[in-house]
Amino acid sequence: MHSFTSEDLLQYLYKETSTDKTAAIKAALAADWSLREKFELMKGAHQQLDEIKYSPRKQSIDNILQYAEKAMEELSTQA
């Protein structure tokens, strides 16, 4: 029996696992109530995140863009 990590379950939740790993996780979820409970908590949190309507402040976006522009300038001067 496999021992799946939280990262494995997140990859499964986001459909980022291989076919073999997906099958193994499905089987483990069917057989292990503790793992299934952990997965259901993750799934619930994922659904709540999807429901959040949030927009960052304009100042935050501007700061990120300025930082990226500065980094690009530094890279271009080093080349």
N, C-alpha and C positions, 0 to 999 in steps of 0.2 A: 504494500500500500504506500502511496506517495504521501509526502508531507509538503503541502502547499503553503507558500508564504502569502502575506497580504498583497505583495506585489503581483504574485501569480493570479490572485483573485481579481485584482484591479485590471490586469491585462485581459483576463477572461471577460470581465464586465464590459470593457471597451472593445471587445472582439479583436484583440491583438495577439491571440495565442494561435499556435499552429494547430492543424487538424488533430494531431495525436494528443497534444496537451489539452485541447478543448474536450476531447473524449474522456481523457483521464480525469479532468476536473469535474465533468458532469457525473461520472461514476462515483467519484469521491463525495460529491455533494449529495448524491442519492443515498450513500451508505453512512456518512458521518454527520450526525445532527449538529455537532459543535461547529464544524466547518460550514455547514449550511446556515447556521445562525449568524456566524461571522459574515458570510456573504450577503445575507439578507440585510444586515445592518449597513453594509457598504452600498448595497443597491438602494436602500432608502435614502441614504445621504446623497447619493448620485441624483436621485429624483428631486430632492430638495434643492440641490444646486442648480438643476435645470430650470426650476421655478423662480429663481432669484432674478429680479430685473435690476441691474446695476450698471450705471455708467460712471466711469471715473471722471474726476474734475478735469476741466480743460487745462488747468495749470499742471496737473500730473502728466497729461499727454504731452504738453509742450516741453516739460522737463525731460521726458524720455526721448523725444525727438531731438532736442538740443544735445543730449548726451550722445546719441547715436551719430549725429552730424559731427560732433567733435572727435569721436572715435574714428570715423571715416577719414577725416582730415589728417589725423595723426598717422593712420595707416598709409594714406597716399603720399605723405611727406617722407615716410620711411622707405618707400619702394624705389 
